[in-house]
Amino acid sequence: MTGTTRLVLVVREGLEPASAVNAAVVVGLSLARRLSHPLGADGRDASGRTHAGLDPHPVPVLTAPAPRLRELHDRARAHEDLITVGFNEVARRARDYDDYLDALAATPADDVDYVALAVFGPRNRVTALTKRLPLHA
């Protein structure tokens, strides 16, 4: 399956390293819930210790300025064959999940600013949307 599909993570340009890592974890966990494919098999090291299976997809972490991140979100969401998960400023500022849901319900879509996105789907479509974005440094 990893040959025909692609998983890409895009974080907003200029985020502090801790914020970028946090955003990556949030969208990664949210995306995992939506994927139907299983993780790779558990593995054993030479000492016989078991290590949990991992996602078999390489996950490039790219960066984009805020306006490009919003555009990418909108373009990816327009394709039914893509799974797109966004982490936004409304969520980042909320103290708990209920506060997030209340604040999100009061925020127009055009005012939702994204911190990170995960995009998963057919390799050619994900690549077309993200190929010009640089790797996160």
N, CA, C and O atoms as a GROMACS GRO file, in nm:
protein
  548
    1MET      N    1   0.081  -0.120   0.000
    1MET     CA    2   0.000   0.000   0.000
    1MET      C    3   0.086   0.126   0.000
    1MET      O    4   0.043   0.228  -0.055
    2THR      N    5   0.205   0.125   0.059
    2THR     CA    6   0.284   0.247   0.068
    2THR      C    7   0.335   0.293  -0.067
    2THR      O    8   0.372   0.410  -0.081
    3GLY      N    9   0.337   0.206  -0.169
    3GLY     CA   10   0.380   0.248  -0.301
    3GLY      C   11   0.277   0.329  -0.375
    3GLY      O   12   0.312   0.411  -0.460
    4THR      N   13   0.151   0.310  -0.344
    4THR     CA   14   0.045   0.380  -0.415
    4THR      C   15  -0.012   0.497  -0.335
    4THR      O   16  -0.086   0.578  -0.390
    5THR      N   17   0.020   0.505  -0.208
    5THR     CA   18  -0.030   0.614  -0.124
    5THR      C   19   0.087   0.692  -0.066
    5THR      O   20   0.201   0.647  -0.064
    6ARG      N   21   0.054   0.811  -0.020
    6ARG     CA   22   0.156   0.896   0.039
    6ARG      C   23   0.097   0.969   0.159
    6ARG      O   24  -0.021   1.003   0.161
    7LEU      N   25   0.182   0.991   0.258
    7LEU     CA   26   0.146   1.064   0.379
    7LEU      C   27   0.245   1.179   0.393
    7LEU      O   28   0.366   1.157   0.394
    8VAL      N   29   0.194   1.301   0.404
    8VAL     CA   30   0.279   1.419   0.418
    8VAL      C   31   0.227   1.502   0.534
    8VAL      O   32   0.106   1.516   0.553
    9LEU      N   33   0.318   1.557   0.609
    9LEU     CA   34   0.286   1.648   0.718
    9LEU      C   35   0.344   1.784   0.683
    9LEU      O   36   0.459   1.794   0.643
   10VAL      N   37   0.262   1.888   0.698
   10VAL     CA   38   0.307   2.024   0.669
   10VAL      C   39   0.282   2.110   0.792
   10VAL      O   40   0.170   2.117   0.841
   11VAL      N   41   0.388   2.174   0.841
   11VAL     CA   42   0.374   2.264   0.956
   11VAL      C   43   0.395   2.408   0.911
   11VAL      O   44   0.464   2.435   0.812
   12ARG      N   45   0.334   2.499   0.984
   12ARG     CA   46   0.344   2.641   0.948
   12ARG      C   47   0.487   2.690   0.965
   12ARG      O   48   0.554   2.662   1.065
   13GLU      N   49   0.531   2.763   0.867
   13GLU     CA   50   0.663   2.824   0.867
   13GLU      C   51   0.681   2.913   0.991
   13GLU      O   52   0.589   2.986   1.029
   14GLY      N   53   0.798   2.906   1.052
   14GLY     CA   54   0.829   2.995   1.163
   14GLY      C   55   0.786   2.948   1.300
   14GLY      O   56   0.807   3.019   1.399
   15LEU      N   57   0.727   2.830   1.310
   15LEU     CA   58   0.689   2.780   1.443
   15LEU      C   59   0.813   2.749   1.525
   15LEU      O   60   0.914   2.702   1.471
   16GLU      N   61   0.806   2.773   1.653
   16GLU     CA   62   0.912   2.731   1.744
   16GLU      C   63   0.920   2.578   1.738
   16GLU      O   64   0.818   2.513   1.715
   17PRO      N   65   1.036   2.519   1.758
   17PRO     CA   66   1.049   2.373   1.748
   17PRO      C   67   0.950   2.296   1.835
   17PRO      O   68   0.892   2.197   1.789
   18ALA      N   69   0.928   2.338   1.959
   18ALA     CA   70   0.834   2.266   2.045
   18ALA      C   71   0.692   2.273   1.990
   18ALA      O   72   0.618   2.175   1.998
   19SER      N   73   0.653   2.387   1.935
   19SER     CA   74   0.520   2.401   1.877
   19SER      C   75   0.505   2.317   1.751
   19SER      O   76   0.400   2.259   1.727
   20ALA      N   77   0.611   2.310   1.670
   20ALA     CA   78   0.608   2.228   1.548
   20ALA      C   79   0.594   2.080   1.583
   20ALA      O   80   0.518   2.008   1.520
   21VAL      N   81   0.668   2.036   1.682
   21VAL     CA   82   0.660   1.895   1.725
   21VAL      C   83   0.521   1.866   1.780
   21VAL      O   84   0.461   1.763   1.747
   22ASN      N   85   0.469   1.954   1.863
   22ASN     CA   86   0.336   1.935   1.919
   22ASN      C   87   0.232   1.926   1.808
   22ASN      O   88   0.147   1.837   1.810
   23ALA      N   89   0.237   2.017   1.712
   23ALA     CA   90   0.142   2.016   1.602
   23ALA      C   91   0.153   1.887   1.521
   23ALA      O   92   0.052   1.831   1.480
   24ALA      N   93   0.275   1.840   1.498
   24ALA     CA   94   0.296   1.716   1.424
   24ALA      C   95   0.233   1.597   1.495
   24ALA      O   96   0.170   1.513   1.432
   25VAL      N   97   0.250   1.590   1.625
   25VAL     CA   98   0.192   1.481   1.703
   25VAL      C   99   0.040   1.486   1.699
   25VAL      O  100  -0.026   1.383   1.682
   26VAL      N  101  -0.017   1.604   1.716
   26VAL     CA  102  -0.162   1.618   1.717
   26VAL      C  103  -0.222   1.570   1.584
   26VAL      O  104  -0.314   1.490   1.585
   27VAL      N  105  -0.170   1.619   1.471
   27VAL     CA  106  -0.228   1.577   1.344
   27VAL      C  107  -0.197   1.431   1.313
   27VAL      O  108  -0.277   1.362   1.250
   28GLY      N  109  -0.082   1.382   1.358
   28GLY     CA  110  -0.049   1.241   1.337
   28GLY      C  111  -0.145   1.149   1.409
   28GLY      O  112  -0.192   1.051   1.352
   29LEU      N  113  -0.173   1.179   1.534
   29LEU     CA  114  -0.268   1.097   1.610
   29LEU      C  115  -0.408   1.104   1.550
   29LEU      O  116  -0.477   1.003   1.541
   30SER      N  117  -0.449   1.223   1.510
   30SER     CA  118  -0.582   1.238   1.452
   30SER      C  119  -0.593   1.167   1.318
   30SER      O  120  -0.696   1.107   1.287
   31LEU      N  121  -0.487   1.173   1.239
   31LEU     CA  122  -0.489   1.104   1.110
   31LEU      C  123  -0.492   0.953   1.130
   31LEU      O  124  -0.565   0.883   1.058
   32ALA      N  125  -0.416   0.901   1.224
   32ALA     CA  126  -0.410   0.756   1.246
   32ALA      C  127  -0.548   0.697   1.272
   32ALA      O  128  -0.577   0.585   1.230
   33ARG      N  129  -0.630   0.770   1.340
   33ARG     CA  130  -0.766   0.723   1.369
   33ARG      C  131  -0.848   0.705   1.242
   33ARG      O  132  -0.940   0.624   1.239
   34ARG      N  133  -0.815   0.780   1.139
   34ARG     CA  134  -0.892   0.778   1.015
   34ARG      C  135  -0.839   0.682   0.909
   34ARG      O  136  -0.904   0.661   0.807
   35LEU      N  137  -0.723   0.626   0.931
   35LEU     CA  138  -0.664   0.536   0.832
   35LEU      C  139  -0.712   0.394   0.852
   35LEU      O  140  -0.722   0.344   0.964
   36SER      N  141  -0.743   0.329   0.742
   36SER     CA  142  -0.792   0.192   0.751
   36SER      C  143  -0.679   0.090   0.744
   36SER      O  144  -0.699  -0.026   0.781
   37HIS      N  145  -0.563   0.129   0.697
   37HIS     CA  146  -0.454   0.031   0.685
   37HIS      C  147  -0.389   0.005   0.821
   37HIS      O  148  -0.379   0.096   0.904
   38PRO      N  149  -0.345  -0.117   0.842
   38PRO     CA  150  -0.280  -0.148   0.969
   38PRO      C  151  -0.137  -0.095   0.974
   38PRO      O  152  -0.076  -0.065   0.872
   39LEU      N  153  -0.088  -0.087   1.093
   39LEU     CA  154   0.053  -0.053   1.111
   39LEU      C  155   0.136  -0.172   1.068
   39LEU      O  156   0.084  -0.282   1.049
   40GLY      N  157   0.265  -0.150   1.054
   40GLY     CA  158   0.354  -0.261   1.024
   40GLY      C  159   0.355  -0.359   1.141
   40GLY      O  160   0.316  -0.325   1.253
   41ALA      N  161   0.399  -0.479   1.114
   41ALA     CA  162   0.404  -0.583   1.217
   41ALA      C  163   0.502  -0.545   1.327
   41ALA      O  164   0.600  -0.473   1.304
   42ASP      N  165   0.474  -0.594   1.448
   42ASP     CA  166   0.570  -0.577   1.556
   42ASP      C  167   0.700  -0.645   1.515
   42ASP      O  168   0.698  -0.741   1.437
   43GLY      N  169   0.811  -0.597   1.565
   43GLY     CA  170   0.941  -0.656   1.534
   43GLY      C  171   1.012  -0.698   1.661
   43GLY      O  172   0.978  -0.653   1.771
   44ARG      N  173   1.107  -0.784   1.645
   44ARG     CA  174   1.190  -0.828   1.759
   44ARG      C  175   1.334  -0.792   1.733
   44ARG      O  176   1.384  -0.806   1.621
   45ASP      N  177   1.400  -0.746   1.838
   45ASP     CA  178   1.543  -0.719   1.824
   45ASP      C  179   1.622  -0.847   1.850
   45ASP      O  180   1.563  -0.951   1.880
   46ALA      N  181   1.753  -0.839   1.840
   46ALA     CA  182   1.838  -0.958   1.854
   46ALA      C  183   1.831  -1.017   1.995
   46ALA      O  184   1.868  -1.132   2.014
   47SER      N  185   1.785  -0.941   2.092
   47SER     CA  186   1.772  -0.991   2.228
   47SER      C  187   1.635  -1.051   2.255
   47SER      O  188   1.609  -1.100   2.365
   48GLY      N  189   1.546  -1.046   2.155
   48GLY     CA  190   1.414  -1.104   2.171
   48GLY      C  191   1.309  -1.007   2.222
   48GLY      O  192   1.194  -1.046   2.243
   49ARG      N  193   1.346  -0.882   2.244
   49ARG     CA  194   1.251  -0.782   2.292
   49ARG      C  195   1.161  -0.738   2.176
   49ARG      O  196   1.209  -0.714   2.065
   50THR      N  197   1.031  -0.726   2.202
   50THR     CA  198   0.935  -0.685   2.101
   50THR      C  199   0.926  -0.533   2.094
   50THR      O  200   0.923  -0.464   2.196
   51HIS      N  201   0.922  -0.482   1.971
   51HIS     CA  202   0.907  -0.339   1.946
   51HIS      C  203   0.778  -0.320   1.867
   51HIS      O  204   0.754  -0.390   1.769
   52ALA      N  205   0.695  -0.224   1.908
   52ALA     CA  206   0.565  -0.200   1.846
   52ALA      C  207   0.580  -0.170   1.698
   52ALA      O  208   0.675  -0.104   1.655
   53GLY      N  209   0.484  -0.219   1.620
   53GLY     CA  210   0.482  -0.191   1.477
   53GLY      C  211   0.465  -0.042   1.451
   53GLY      O  212   0.401   0.029   1.528
   54LEU      N  213   0.524   0.003   1.342
   54LEU     CA  214   0.520   0.144   1.306
   54LEU      C  215   0.444   0.162   1.176
   54LEU      O  216   0.418   0.065   1.104
   55ASP      N  217   0.408   0.284   1.147
   55ASP     CA  218   0.346   0.314   1.018
   55ASP      C  219   0.451   0.291   0.910
   55ASP      O  220   0.562   0.343   0.921
   56PRO      N  221   0.419   0.215   0.806
   56PRO     CA  222   0.518   0.185   0.704
   56PRO      C  223   0.547   0.299   0.607
   56PRO      O  224   0.638   0.289   0.525
   57HIS      N  225   0.470   0.408   0.614
   57HIS     CA  226   0.492   0.521   0.524
   57HIS      C  227   0.608   0.608   0.571
   57HIS      O  228   0.616   0.640   0.690
   58PRO      N  229   0.697   0.648   0.481
   58PRO     CA  230   0.787   0.756   0.517
   58PRO      C  231   0.700   0.881   0.537
   58PRO      O  232   0.600   0.898   0.467
   59VAL      N  233   0.736   0.966   0.630
   59VAL     CA  234   0.653   1.085   0.655
   59VAL      C  235   0.741   1.210   0.642
   59VAL      O  236   0.803   1.253   0.739
   60PRO      N  237   0.746   1.267   0.522
   60PRO     CA  238   0.820   1.392   0.509
   60PRO      C  239   0.747   1.503   0.586
   60PRO      O  240   0.624   1.513   0.581
   61VAL      N  241   0.823   1.584   0.655
   61VAL     CA  242   0.768   1.699   0.726
   61VAL      C  243   0.812   1.822   0.649
   61VAL      O  244   0.930   1.855   0.640
   62LEU      N  245   0.713   1.890   0.593
   62LEU     CA  246   0.736   2.006   0.509
   62LEU      C  247   0.692   2.132   0.582
   62LEU      O  248   0.633   2.123   0.690
   63THR      N  249   0.721   2.246   0.525
   63THR     CA  250   0.681   2.372   0.586
   63THR      C  251   0.617   2.462   0.481
   63THR      O  252   0.649   2.454   0.362
   64ALA      N  253   0.527   2.548   0.526
   64ALA     CA  254   0.460   2.643   0.437
   64ALA      C  255   0.419   2.766   0.516
   64ALA      O  256   0.388   2.757   0.634
   65PRO      N  257   0.419   2.881   0.450
   65PRO     CA  258   0.368   3.002   0.517
   65PRO      C  259   0.217   2.986   0.542
   65PRO      O  260   0.151   2.908   0.475
   66ALA      N  261   0.166   3.060   0.636
   66ALA     CA  262   0.026   3.048   0.678
   66ALA      C  263  -0.073   3.054   0.561
   66ALA      O  264  -0.163   2.970   0.555
   67PRO      N  265  -0.062   3.151   0.469
   67PRO     CA  266  -0.159   3.155   0.359
   67PRO      C  267  -0.154   3.030   0.271
   67PRO      O  268  -0.257   2.982   0.224
   68ARG      N  269  -0.035   2.978   0.249
   68ARG     CA  270  -0.019   2.856   0.168
   68ARG      C  271  -0.076   2.735   0.241
   68ARG      O  272  -0.131   2.645   0.177
   69LEU      N  273  -0.064   2.732   0.372
   69LEU     CA  274  -0.119   2.622   0.452
   69LEU      C  275  -0.271   2.621   0.442
   69LEU      O  276  -0.331   2.514   0.428
   70ARG      N  277  -0.334   2.736   0.448
   70ARG     CA  278  -0.480   2.745   0.433
   70ARG      C  279  -0.520   2.700   0.293
   70ARG      O  280  -0.617   2.625   0.277
   71GLU      N  281  -0.447   2.744   0.190
   71GLU     CA  282  -0.478   2.704   0.053
   71GLU      C  283  -0.463   2.553   0.036
   71GLU      O  284  -0.547   2.489  -0.027
   72LEU      N  285  -0.357   2.497   0.091
   72LEU     CA  286  -0.336   2.353   0.084
   72LEU      C  287  -0.451   2.278   0.151
   72LEU      O  288  -0.500   2.179   0.098
   73HIS      N  289  -0.491   2.325   0.266
   73HIS     CA  290  -0.603   2.262   0.337
   73HIS      C  291  -0.728   2.262   0.250
   73HIS      O  292  -0.793   2.159   0.234
   74ASP      N  293  -0.761   2.377   0.194
   74ASP     CA  294  -0.882   2.389   0.113
   74ASP      C  295  -0.874   2.302  -0.013
   74ASP      O  296  -0.971   2.236  -0.050
   75ARG      N  297  -0.758   2.302  -0.078
   75ARG     CA  298  -0.743   2.222  -0.200
   75ARG      C  299  -0.748   2.072  -0.169
   75ARG      O  300  -0.809   1.996  -0.243
   76ALA      N  301  -0.684   2.031  -0.062
   76ALA     CA  302  -0.685   1.889  -0.026
   76ALA      C  303  -0.825   1.843   0.014
   76ALA      O  304  -0.868   1.734  -0.024
   77ARG      N  305  -0.896   1.926   0.088
   77ARG     CA  306  -1.033   1.890   0.130
   77ARG      C  307  -1.129   1.878   0.013
   77ARG      O  308  -1.232   1.811   0.023
   78ALA      N  309  -1.095   1.940  -0.098
   78ALA     CA  310  -1.182   1.934  -0.217
   78ALA      C  311  -1.175   1.797  -0.287
   78ALA      O  312  -1.256   1.769  -0.374
   79HIS      N  313  -1.079   1.714  -0.249
   79HIS     CA  314  -1.062   1.582  -0.312
   79HIS      C  315  -1.113   1.474  -0.218
   79HIS      O  316  -1.061   1.456  -0.108
   80GLU      N  317  -1.215   1.403  -0.260
   80GLU     CA  318  -1.275   1.299  -0.176
   80GLU      C  319  -1.181   1.183  -0.148
   80GLU      O  320  -1.200   1.111  -0.050
   81ASP      N  321  -1.080   1.164  -0.232
   81ASP     CA  322  -0.988   1.052  -0.212
   81ASP      C  323  -0.871   1.086  -0.119
   81ASP      O  324  -0.783   1.003  -0.098
   82LEU      N  325  -0.871   1.206  -0.063
   82LEU     CA  326  -0.767   1.246   0.032
   82LEU      C  327  -0.825   1.254   0.172
   82LEU      O  328  -0.939   1.295   0.192
   83ILE      N  329  -0.744   1.216   0.269
   83ILE     CA  330  -0.777   1.236   0.409
   83ILE      C  331  -0.691   1.352   0.456
   83ILE      O  332  -0.569   1.347   0.447
   84THR      N  333  -0.756   1.455   0.506
   84THR     CA  334  -0.685   1.576   0.549
   84THR      C  335  -0.722   1.606   0.694
   84THR      O  336  -0.840   1.612   0.729
   85VAL      N  337  -0.622   1.624   0.776
   85VAL     CA  338  -0.643   1.660   0.916
   85VAL      C  339  -0.567   1.789   0.941
   85VAL      O  340  -0.447   1.797   0.916
   86GLY      N  341  -0.636   1.890   0.992
   86GLY     CA  342  -0.574   2.017   1.023
   86GLY      C  343  -0.574   2.045   1.172
   86GLY      O  344  -0.670   2.014   1.242
   87PHE      N  345  -0.466   2.102   1.219
   87PHE     CA  346  -0.456   2.151   1.357
   87PHE      C  347  -0.452   2.302   1.346
   87PHE      O  348  -0.369   2.357   1.273
   88ASN      N  349  -0.541   2.370   1.415
   88ASN     CA  350  -0.556   2.514   1.395
   88ASN      C  351  -0.533   2.592   1.524
   88ASN      O  352  -0.521   2.536   1.633
   89GLU      N  353  -0.527   2.724   1.507
   89GLU     CA  354  -0.503   2.814   1.621
   89GLU      C  355  -0.617   2.810   1.721
   89GLU      O  356  -0.594   2.828   1.841
   90VAL      N  357  -0.739   2.787   1.675
   90VAL     CA  358  -0.852   2.777   1.768
   90VAL      C  359  -0.826   2.663   1.867
   90VAL      O  360  -0.844   2.679   1.987
   91ALA      N  361  -0.782   2.549   1.815
   91ALA     CA  362  -0.753   2.434   1.902
   91ALA      C  363  -0.632   2.461   1.990
   91ALA      O  364  -0.630   2.426   2.108
   92ARG      N  365  -0.531   2.523   1.933
   92ARG     CA  366  -0.408   2.547   2.008
   92ARG      C  367  -0.430   2.639   2.127
   92ARG      O  368  -0.364   2.626   2.230
   93ARG      N  369  -0.524   2.732   2.115
   93ARG     CA  370  -0.551   2.826   2.224
   93ARG      C  371  -0.649   2.774   2.328
   93ARG      O  372  -0.657   2.828   2.438
   94ALA      N  373  -0.724   2.670   2.294
   94ALA     CA  374  -0.827   2.619   2.385
   94ALA      C  375  -0.764   2.551   2.507
   94ALA      O  376  -0.658   2.490   2.498
   95ARG      N  377  -0.833   2.562   2.620
   95ARG     CA  378  -0.786   2.499   2.744
   95ARG      C  379  -0.828   2.353   2.754
   95ARG      O  380  -0.760   2.273   2.817
   96ASP      N  381  -0.940   2.319   2.691
   96ASP     CA  382  -0.983   2.178   2.687
   96ASP      C  383  -1.064   2.158   2.560
   96ASP      O  384  -1.093   2.253   2.488
   97TYR      N  385  -1.101   2.034   2.533
   97TYR     CA  386  -1.164   2.002   2.406
   97TYR      C  387  -1.302   2.066   2.391
   97TYR      O  388  -1.339   2.109   2.282
   98ASP      N  389  -1.379   2.072   2.498
   98ASP     CA  390  -1.510   2.136   2.490
   98ASP      C  391  -1.496   2.285   2.457
   98ASP      O  392  -1.574   2.339   2.379
   99ASP      N  393  -1.396   2.352   2.517
   99ASP     CA  394  -1.370   2.492   2.483
   99ASP      C  395  -1.336   2.506   2.335
   99ASP      O  396  -1.382   2.598   2.268
  100TYR      N  397  -1.255   2.413   2.285
  100TYR     CA  398  -1.219   2.414   2.143
  100TYR      C  399  -1.343   2.403   2.056
  100TYR      O  400  -1.361   2.482   1.964
  101LEU      N  401  -1.428   2.307   2.085
  101LEU     CA  402  -1.548   2.287   2.003
  101LEU      C  403  -1.639   2.409   2.007
  101LEU      O  404  -1.695   2.448   1.904
  102ASP      N  405  -1.654   2.471   2.125
  102ASP     CA  406  -1.736   2.592   2.136
  102ASP      C  407  -1.676   2.707   2.056
  102ASP      O  408  -1.746   2.777   1.984
  103ALA      N  409  -1.545   2.726   2.071
  103ALA     CA  410  -1.478   2.835   1.999
  103ALA      C  411  -1.480   2.811   1.848
  103ALA      O  412  -1.499   2.904   1.771
  104LEU      N  413  -1.460   2.688   1.807
  104LEU     CA  414  -1.463   2.656   1.664
  104LEU      C  415  -1.601   2.683   1.606
  104LEU      O  416  -1.613   2.735   1.495
  105ALA      N  417  -1.705   2.647   1.679
  105ALA     CA  418  -1.842   2.669   1.632
  105ALA      C  419  -1.872   2.818   1.612
  105ALA      O  420  -1.961   2.854   1.535
  106ALA      N  421  -1.798   2.904   1.681
  106ALA     CA  422  -1.819   3.048   1.669
  106ALA      C  423  -1.721   3.115   1.573
  106ALA      O  424  -1.723   3.237   1.557
  107THR      N  425  -1.635   3.036   1.507
  107THR     CA  426  -1.532   3.090   1.419
  107THR      C  427  -1.565   3.058   1.274
  107THR      O  428  -1.575   2.941   1.238
  108PRO      N  429  -1.582   3.160   1.189
  108PRO     CA  430  -1.605   3.135   1.046
  108PRO      C  431  -1.484   3.063   0.984
  108PRO      O  432  -1.370   3.083   1.027
  109ALA      N  433  -1.510   2.979   0.885
  109ALA     CA  434  -1.404   2.901   0.821
  109ALA      C  435  -1.288   2.988   0.772
  109ALA      O  436  -1.172   2.947   0.781
  110ASP      N  437  -1.318   3.107   0.721
  110ASP     CA  438  -1.213   3.194   0.670
  110ASP      C  439  -1.124   3.251   0.781
  110ASP      O  440  -1.017   3.306   0.752
  111ASP      N  441  -1.165   3.237   0.907
  111ASP     CA  442  -1.086   3.286   1.019
  111ASP      C  443  -1.012   3.175   1.092
  111ASP      O  444  -0.946   3.200   1.193
  112VAL      N  445  -1.021   3.052   1.043
  112VAL     CA  446  -0.949   2.940   1.103
  112VAL      C  447  -0.809   2.937   1.043
  112VAL      O  448  -0.792   2.911   0.924
  113ASP      N  449  -0.709   2.965   1.125
  113ASP     CA  450  -0.569   2.966   1.082
  113ASP      C  451  -0.503   2.834   1.120
  113ASP      O  452  -0.508   2.793   1.235
  114TYR      N  453  -0.440   2.769   1.022
  114TYR     CA  454  -0.383   2.636   1.045
  114TYR      C  455  -0.240   2.644   1.094
  114TYR      O  456  -0.162   2.730   1.054
  115VAL      N  457  -0.208   2.551   1.183
  115VAL     CA  458  -0.075   2.537   1.239
  115VAL      C  459  -0.004   2.420   1.170
  115VAL      O  460   0.117   2.426   1.146
  116ALA      N  461  -0.080   2.315   1.138
  116ALA     CA  462  -0.023   2.198   1.071
  116ALA      C  463  -0.134   2.122   1.000
  116ALA      O  464  -0.251   2.130   1.036
  117LEU      N  465  -0.093   2.046   0.898
  117LEU     CA  466  -0.184   1.959   0.823
  117LEU      C  467  -0.117   1.825   0.800
  117LEU      O  468   0.004   1.817   0.783
  118ALA      N  469  -0.198   1.722   0.800
  118ALA     CA  470  -0.154   1.591   0.752
  118ALA      C  471  -0.242   1.560   0.632
  118ALA      O  472  -0.364   1.578   0.637
  119VAL      N  473  -0.181   1.515   0.524
  119VAL     CA  474  -0.255   1.479   0.403
  119VAL      C  475  -0.214   1.338   0.364
  119VAL      O  476  -0.095   1.307   0.352
  120PHE      N  477  -0.315   1.252   0.343
  120PHE     CA  478  -0.291   1.113   0.306
  120PHE      C  479  -0.381   1.076   0.190
  120PHE      O  480  -0.498   1.113   0.186
  121GLY      N  481  -0.326   1.004   0.095
  121GLY     CA  482  -0.407   0.957  -0.017
  121GLY      C  483  -0.321   0.909  -0.131
  121GLY      O  484  -0.204   0.877  -0.112
  122PRO      N  485  -0.380   0.904  -0.250
  122PRO     CA  486  -0.304   0.858  -0.367
  122PRO      C  487  -0.176   0.939  -0.384
  122PRO      O  488  -0.176   1.062  -0.380
  123ARG      N  489  -0.068   0.866  -0.404
  123ARG     CA  490   0.065   0.928  -0.413
  123ARG      C  491   0.068   1.045  -0.511
  123ARG      O  492   0.119   1.152  -0.477
  124ASN      N  493   0.014   1.028  -0.630
  124ASN     CA  494   0.024   1.133  -0.731
  124ASN      C  495  -0.053   1.259  -0.690
  124ASN      O  496  -0.007   1.370  -0.718
  125ARG      N  497  -0.166   1.244  -0.624
  125ARG     CA  498  -0.244   1.361  -0.585
  125ARG      C  499  -0.176   1.435  -0.469
  125ARG      O  500  -0.166   1.558  -0.472
  126VAL      N  501  -0.129   1.362  -0.368
  126VAL     CA  502  -0.060   1.427  -0.255
  126VAL      C  503   0.067   1.496  -0.303
  126VAL      O  504   0.096   1.608  -0.263
  127THR      N  505   0.141   1.429  -0.390
  127THR     CA  506   0.264   1.488  -0.444
  127THR      C  507   0.234   1.615  -0.522
  127THR      O  508   0.305   1.715  -0.507
  128ALA      N  509   0.130   1.614  -0.604
  128ALA     CA  510   0.094   1.732  -0.682
  128ALA      C  511   0.064   1.852  -0.592
  128ALA      O  512   0.096   1.965  -0.627
  129LEU      N  513   0.003   1.826  -0.478
  129LEU     CA  514  -0.034   1.935  -0.386
  129LEU      C  515   0.085   1.988  -0.305
  129LEU      O  516   0.085   2.104  -0.265
  130THR      N  517   0.185   1.904  -0.281
  130THR     CA  518   0.290   1.939  -0.185
  130THR      C  519   0.431   1.944  -0.243
  130THR      O  520   0.525   1.974  -0.169
  131LYS      N  521   0.449   1.915  -0.371
  131LYS     CA  522   0.585   1.896  -0.426
  131LYS      C  523   0.673   2.019  -0.420
  131LYS      O  524   0.796   2.005  -0.420
  132ARG      N  525   0.619   2.136  -0.416
  132ARG     CA  526   0.702   2.256  -0.414
  132ARG      C  527   0.732   2.308  -0.273
  132ARG      O  528   0.799   2.410  -0.258
  133LEU      N  529   0.683   2.238  -0.172
  133LEU     CA  530   0.707   2.282  -0.034
  133LEU      C  531   0.841   2.230   0.015
  133LEU      O  532   0.876   2.115  -0.012
  134PRO      N  533   0.917   2.312   0.087
  134PRO     CA  534   1.048   2.268   0.138
  134PRO      C  535   1.034   2.180   0.262
  134PRO      O  536   0.934   2.186   0.334
  135LEU      N  537   1.137   2.100   0.285
  135LEU     CA  538   1.143   2.021   0.408
  135LEU      C  539   1.156   2.114   0.527
  135LEU      O  540   1.222   2.218   0.520
  136HIS      N  541   1.094   2.076   0.637
  136HIS     CA  542   1.106   2.153   0.761
  136HIS      C  543   1.249   2.140   0.810
  136HIS      O  544   1.305   2.030   0.813
  137ALA      N  545   1.309   2.251   0.846
  137ALA     CA  546   1.449   2.248   0.890
  137ALA      C  547   1.460   2.250   1.040
  137ALA      O  548   1.571   2.248   1.094
   0.00000   0.00000   0.00000
